[in-house]
Amino acid sequence: MKYSLRSLMIVIALLSIAFAYVGSYVRRSSVGMYKPAVWGADGVKWYDWAPDGFVNGYHWNAATWRFYYPLWRMDRRFWHQPLHGGEETPYPIDKP
C-alpha cells in the first residue's frame, strides 16, 4: 500500500504533537513535589503529586490540571501515589 506525502506529513505532525505534550508533562513532573490536597481540622490529611505549575501557593491551577489530567492520573497511579499520613517518600513534600 502506497502512502502519499500528505498522509505521511499528517502522521509526523500528530506524533510531534503527542511527543511535545508528553514531554512537557515529564519536564514539569521532574521538578514537581507533593502538595497538600486535603485539609482537616488538625492539618493536612493527605498530599498529592503536583508537577511544576499545577499549584500556586496552596491553590491548584485548574486550567493546567485539566490540560494534563490524563497524564497526571497515570503518573499518580503508577509512579507518585498520594501520601496519607506520615508515609515516607524520596520526593520533596511541601509541608505548611
C-alpha positions in Angstrom: 0.0 0.0 0.0 1.5 3.3 -1.0 1.2 6.3 1.3 1.1 9.8 -0.1 3.4 12.5 1.2 0.5 14.4 2.7 -0.6 11.4 4.9 3.0 10.9 6.0 3.2 14.6 7.0 0.0 14.3 9.0 1.3 11.3 10.8 4.6 13.1 11.6 2.7 16.2 12.8 0.4 14.1 15.1 3.4 12.2 16.5 5.2 15.5 17.1 2.2 17.0 19.0 1.9 13.9 21.1 5.7 13.9 21.9 5.6 17.6 22.8 2.5 17.1 25.1 4.0 14.1 27.0 7.5 15.7 27.1 6.2 18.9 28.6 4.4 16.9 31.3 7.5 14.9 32.0 9.6 18.1 32.4 7.0 19.5 34.8 6.8 16.3 36.8 10.6 16.0 37.1 10.6 19.2 39.2 7.3 18.7 41.0 6.6 17.9 44.6 3.9 16.7 46.9 1.5 19.4 47.9 -1.4 19.4 50.4 -4.6 18.0 48.7 -7.0 17.6 51.6 -7.0 19.7 54.8 -8.7 18.8 58.1 -9.2 20.4 61.5 -5.8 19.1 62.6 -3.8 19.9 59.4 -3.1 18.2 56.2 -4.9 14.8 55.7 -3.0 13.8 52.5 -0.7 15.1 49.8 -1.0 14.7 46.1 1.8 14.9 43.4 1.9 18.4 41.9 4.1 18.9 38.8 5.6 22.3 38.4 2.8 24.9 37.6 0.0 22.8 39.0 -0.2 24.6 42.3 0.2 28.3 43.1 0.6 28.8 46.8 -1.8 26.1 48.1 -4.4 26.5 45.3 -4.4 24.1 42.4 -4.3 25.7 38.9 -7.5 24.2 37.4 -6.6 25.0 33.8 -3.2 23.3 33.9 -4.5 20.4 35.9 -7.3 19.8 33.3 -5.0 20.1 30.3 -2.6 17.4 31.7 -5.3 15.3 33.6 -4.8 12.0 31.7 -1.0 12.1 32.2 -1.4 13.2 35.8 -3.8 10.3 36.5 -1.3 7.8 35.1 1.6 9.4 37.0 -0.4 9.2 40.2 -1.4 5.6 39.6 1.9 4.2 38.6 4.6 6.5 40.0 3.6 9.2 42.5 0.8 7.7 44.6 -1.0 10.0 47.1 0.6 10.2 50.6 -1.7 9.6 53.5 -0.5 10.4 57.0 3.2 10.0 57.8 4.3 8.0 54.8 8.0 8.3 53.7 9.0 9.2 50.1 12.2 10.2 48.4 10.4 13.1 46.7 10.0 16.6 48.1 7.0 17.4 50.2 5.7 21.0 50.7 4.7 20.9 54.4 2.8 24.0 55.6 
